[in-house]
Amino acid sequence: MQADNPAALMTETRSPPLQSRPKEDLEHLAKLYRQMLLIRRVEEESARGYAEGKIGGFLHLYIGQEAVGVGSVAALRPEDYVITTYRDHGIALAKGMTSRALFAELFGKVTGCSKGLGGSMHMFDREHHMLGGYGIVGGHIPLAAGVAFASKYRGDGRVTLCFFGDGAVSIGGFHEGLSLAALWKLPIVFICENNEYSMGTSLSRSMSVEDVSLKALGYGIERDRFFADDVLEVERRIGEAVQRAREQSMPTLVEVRTYRYRGHSMSDPAKYRTQAELDEHKKRDSLLRARASLTEQGYAESRLDALEKSVEAEVADGLKFASESPDPGLDILESTTYSGPFAY
């Protein structure tokens, strides 16, 4: 169980200075850096597509929070489940969704992960066990508990990760989900991506107790709390909770402090924060930290250049694929509305 002094805890859990890592660890870090960079570039191009009118509805970008999704998913096995909120693009990519399927879904094309019918807030990938983004704040948390219950009932050894924002911890579904997970001892990790703002409302105005992880005490489950400066630290800390879920069938509530560099959605100019505040957070950008770590530990600049070019090529390919894909036709109306043929 973690210490109960929030201020002391946040000081203790800031990522330490970069240290030398074995060659195999550098290769792993390079892989995670590529995933984070891919998410960053996909999100930047998504913002461009939205501004150009190619994407309709809402668009919630993951820029600034990449280390949370990438590090957390890195702690999983491929068969483990993930369920998240409407800020779901980055987590879907980390779980294995292709940029082609993601861009096509954003563009409303039939080749998208949900045949263009779900859009930005509903990324779903059955093959990779990405069980969706959900638009109702906190409404997916009991669903995640249900997924974990199914795993325990079947005895399949799978763990469920449930992501949500700090705004969801005051929603009834959050407490229902944690209460049942604790009562039934479910193999689930609840991850609060605390980016300091519930839409445009700061923590000081939305929560009486800033330390979200303290809420775990009310349900008798383990907790953790740390900053997402280093993707490897995220992987390690979430990995501990995943191991607890898998081996002991016990849930954990983890608060990961992060920060989004864009507004809540594309319609949010984010005037509720200062430029100085944003600039200060960008100094701890997990992408810059990962890249600096690679170069300082001897990862060749030429290899980084090739890695970054491969990301650009993948993004360009995804955009081209989405642009050239057809719109969904009336022929999919019945199959995407009903579970099977009518029995008259």
C-alpha positions in Angstrom: 0.0 0.0 0.0 1.3 3.4 -0.9 2.1 6.2 1.6 -0.9 8.5 2.5 0.9 11.8 2.1 0.1 13.0 -1.4 2.7 15.7 -1.6 5.5 13.3 -0.4 4.2 10.6 -2.8 4.3 12.8 -5.8 7.9 13.9 -5.0 9.0 10.3 -4.5 7.5 9.0 -7.7 8.9 11.6 -10.2 11.0 9.7 -12.7 14.7 9.5 -11.7 17.5 10.8 -13.9 18.2 8.7 -17.0 20.5 5.8 -16.3 22.4 3.4 -18.5 20.4 0.6 -19.9 21.4 -2.7 -21.5 21.2 -2.9 -25.3 18.0 -5.0 -25.2 16.3 -2.4 -23.1 17.3 0.3 -25.6 15.7 -1.7 -28.3 12.5 -1.9 -26.2 12.6 1.8 -25.5 13.0 2.5 -29.2 9.9 0.4 -29.9 7.9 2.3 -27.3 9.3 5.6 -28.6 8.1 4.7 -32.1 4.6 3.9 -30.8 4.4 7.2 -29.0 5.7 9.1 -32.1 3.1 7.3 -34.3 0.4 8.4 -31.9 1.6 12.0 -31.9 1.8 12.2 -35.6 -1.6 10.5 -36.2 -3.2 12.9 -33.8 -1.6 15.9 -35.4 -2.8 14.8 -38.8 -6.2 14.1 -37.3 -6.4 17.7 -36.1 -5.5 18.8 -39.7 -8.2 16.5 -41.1 -10.8 17.9 -38.7 -9.8 21.5 -39.7 -10.2 20.6 -43.3 -13.7 19.2 -42.8 -12.7 15.5 -43.4 -13.7 14.5 -39.9 -17.1 15.2 -38.4 -18.4 15.1 -34.9 -16.1 15.4 -31.9 -12.4 14.9 -31.8 -10.5 14.4 -28.6 -6.7 14.3 -29.1 -4.2 12.3 -27.0 -1.2 14.6 -27.6 0.8 14.8 -24.4 -0.6 11.7 -22.9 1.1 9.1 -25.2 3.4 7.6 -22.5 0.3 6.5 -20.4 -1.3 4.5 -23.1 1.9 3.1 -24.6 3.6 2.2 -21.3 0.4 0.7 -19.9 -0.3 -1.5 -22.9 3.4 -2.6 -23.0 2.8 -4.2 -19.6 0.0 -6.5 -21.0 -0.1 -9.7 -22.9 -1.7 -9.5 -26.4 -4.8 -11.4 -25.3 -5.5 -8.9 -22.4 -8.4 -6.5 -22.7 -8.5 -2.7 -22.8 -11.5 -0.4 -22.5 -11.3 3.4 -22.4 -13.0 6.7 -22.9 -13.6 8.9 -26.0 -10.0 10.0 -26.0 -9.2 6.6 -27.5 -7.1 7.0 -30.6 -3.7 6.6 -28.9 -4.7 3.6 -26.8 -6.2 1.9 -29.9 -2.9 2.3 -31.8 -0.9 1.1 -28.8 -3.2 -2.0 -28.6 -2.4 -2.9 -32.2 -5.0 -1.0 -34.4 -3.5 0.1 -37.7 -3.3 3.8 -38.7 -5.3 2.8 -41.8 -8.2 1.5 -39.8 -8.1 4.5 -37.5 -7.9 7.2 -40.1 -10.6 5.4 -42.2 -12.9 5.4 -39.1 -12.3 9.0 -38.5 -13.0 9.8 -42.1 -16.3 7.8 -41.9 -15.2 5.2 -44.4 -16.3 1.6 -44.6 -12.8 0.3 -44.2 -12.6 1.9 -40.7 -12.5 -0.3 -37.6 -16.2 0.2 -37.1 -17.1 0.5 -40.8 -17.1 4.3 -40.4 -20.1 4.3 -38.2 -18.5 4.8 -34.8 -16.1 7.7 -35.4 -13.6 9.2 -33.1 -15.1 8.2 -29.8 -15.7 4.6 -30.6 -12.5 2.9 -31.7 -13.1 -0.9 -31.4 -10.7 -3.7 -32.5 -11.9 -7.2 -31.6 -8.8 -8.9 -33.0 -6.5 -7.0 -30.7 -9.0 -7.0 -27.7 -9.5 -3.3 -27.8 -13.0 -3.2 -26.5 -13.8 0.4 -27.4 -13.8 4.0 -26.6 -17.0 5.2 -24.9 -18.6 8.7 -25.1 -20.4 8.6 -21.7 -18.1 9.9 -19.0 -17.5 7.1 -16.5 -20.2 4.9 -18.1 -17.7 2.3 -19.3 -16.1 1.6 -15.9 -18.8 -0.9 -14.8 -18.5 -2.5 -18.3 -14.8 -3.0 -17.7 -15.6 -4.7 -14.4 -18.0 -6.9 -16.3 -15.2 -7.9 -18.8 -12.9 -8.7 -15.9 -15.7 -10.7 -14.2 -16.1 -12.7 -17.4 -12.3 -13.5 -17.4 -12.4 -14.7 -13.9 -15.5 -16.8 -14.5 -13.9 -18.4 -17.6 -10.5 -18.7 -15.8 -8.8 -17.4 -19.0 -6.0 -15.6 -17.1 -6.6 -12.3 -18.9 -6.3 -8.9 -17.3 -8.5 -5.9 -18.1 -7.1 -2.3 -18.2 -9.8 0.4 -17.8 -8.7 4.0 -18.6 -10.7 7.1 -17.6 -10.1 10.7 -16.9 -10.1 12.6 -13.6 -13.6 13.9 -14.4 -15.0 10.4 -14.2 -14.1 9.8 -10.5 -17.1 11.8 -9.3 -19.5 9.7 -11.5 -21.5 7.0 -10.0 -20.3 4.4 -12.4 -16.7 4.8 -11.1 -17.8 3.9 -7.6 -20.0 1.0 -8.8 -17.2 -0.4 -10.9 -14.6 -0.2 -8.1 -17.0 -1.5 -5.5 -17.8 -4.7 -7.5 -14.2 -5.2 -8.6 -13.1 -5.1 -4.9 -16.0 -7.3 -3.7 -15.5 -10.0 -6.4 -11.7 -9.7 -6.5 -11.6 -9.1 -10.2 -8.4 -9.1 -12.4 -8.6 -5.4 -13.4 -6.5 -2.3 -13.3 -8.3 1.0 -13.1 -6.1 3.8 -14.6 -7.1 7.4 -14.0 -5.3 9.5 -16.6 -5.3 12.7 -14.6 -4.5 15.5 -17.1 -5.5 18.2 -14.5 -8.6 19.3 -16.3 -12.1 17.9 -16.4 -12.9 19.5 -19.8 -12.1 23.0 -18.8 -12.5 22.7 -15.0 -9.3 22.5 -13.0 -8.7 19.9 -10.3 -9.0 22.5 -7.5 -12.6 23.2 -8.7 -13.7 19.6 -9.4 -12.3 17.5 -6.5 -12.2 18.1 -2.8 -9.2 15.7 -2.5 -6.7 16.0 -5.3 -5.2 12.5 -4.8 -7.5 10.3 -6.8 -5.7 7.1 -5.7 -6.9 7.7 -2.1 -10.4 6.6 -3.3 -9.0 3.1 -3.4 -8.9 3.0 0.4 -12.7 3.1 0.5 -12.8 -0.2 -1.3 -9.9 -1.9 0.4 -7.8 -2.3 -2.8 -4.3 -1.4 -3.7 -3.3 2.0 -5.2 -0.5 3.8 -6.9 0.2 7.3 -8.1 3.0 8.8 -10.3 3.8 11.1 -13.1 4.0 9.9 -16.7 7.3 11.5 -17.6 9.0 8.2 -18.6 7.3 5.5 -20.6 9.4 2.8 -19.0 8.4 3.9 -15.6 4.7 3.8 -16.7 5.3 0.2 -18.0 7.0 -0.8 -14.7 4.4 0.7 -12.4 1.4 -0.5 -14.4 3.1 -3.9 -14.8 3.1 -4.3 -11.0 -0.7 -3.8 -10.9 -1.2 -6.1 -13.9 0.8 -8.8 -12.1 -1.3 -8.4 -9.0 -4.5 -8.7 -11.1 -3.2 -11.8 -13.0 -1.6 -13.7 -10.1 -3.9 -12.7 -7.2 -7.1 -11.6 -9.1 -7.0 -8.3 -7.2 -7.8 -4.9 -8.6 -5.7 -1.8 -8.3 -6.5 1.9 -8.8 -3.7 3.8 -10.4 -3.6 7.6 -10.8 -1.2 8.6 -13.6 -0.6 12.3 -13.7 -0.3 13.5 -17.2 -1.2 16.6 -19.3 -2.8 17.2 -22.6 -1.2 19.8 -24.8 -4.4 20.5 -26.8 -7.9 21.5 -25.6 -10.4 19.0 -24.4 -11.7 18.6 -27.9 -11.1 20.5 -31.2 -13.8 23.0 -30.2 -11.9 23.9 -27.0 -9.5 26.8 -27.3 -8.2 26.0 -23.8 -8.2 29.6 -22.6 -8.6 28.4 -19.0 -4.8 27.8 -18.7 -1.8 30.0 -19.4 0.8 29.6 -22.0 3.4 29.5 -19.3 1.7 26.5 -17.7 1.6 24.7 -21.0 5.2 25.4 -21.8 6.3 24.1 -18.3 4.5 20.8 -19.0 6.1 20.5 -22.4 9.5 20.5 -20.8 8.7 17.0 -19.5 7.4 15.7 -22.8 7.7 11.9 -22.6 8.6 11.8 -26.3 11.5 14.1 -25.9 12.6 12.3 -22.8 12.6 8.9 -24.6 14.5 10.2 -27.6 17.1 11.9 -25.4 17.5 8.7 -23.4 18.1 6.7 -26.6 20.7 9.1 -28.0 22.5 9.5 -24.6 22.8 5.7 -24.3 24.3 5.3 -27.7 21.3 4.5 -30.0 22.5 5.6 -33.4 21.1 8.8 -34.8 20.8 7.1 -38.2 18.6 4.5 -36.7 16.4 7.1 -35.0 16.1 8.9 -38.3 15.1 5.7 -40.1 12.5 5.0 -37.3 11.0 8.5 -37.6 10.8 8.3 -41.4 9.0 5.0 -41.1 6.4 6.6 -38.9 5.9 9.4 -41.4 5.5 6.8 -44.2 3.0 4.9 -42.1 1.0 8.0 -41.4 1.0 9.0 -45.0 -0.1 5.6 -46.0 -3.0 5.6 -43.5 -4.2 9.0 -44.8 -4.0 7.9 -48.4 -5.9 4.7 -47.6 -8.6 6.5 -45.7 -9.0 9.2 -48.4 -9.3 6.6 -51.2 -11.7 4.2 -49.3 -15.4 4.2 -50.1 -18.2 5.5 -47.8 -20.4 2.8 -46.2 -23.3 1.8 -48.3 -26.9 0.8 -47.6 -25.8 -2.9 -47.9 -24.3 -2.8 -44.3 -27.4 -1.3 -42.7 -29.0 -4.5 -41.6 -25.9 -6.3 -40.5 -24.7 -3.3 -38.4 -28.2 -2.7 -36.8 -29.4 -6.2 -36.0 -27.5 -9.2 -34.6 -29.1 -11.6 -37.1 -31.9 -12.2 -39.5 -35.5 -11.8 -38.3 -37.4 -14.9 -37.4 -40.9 -14.3 -38.6 
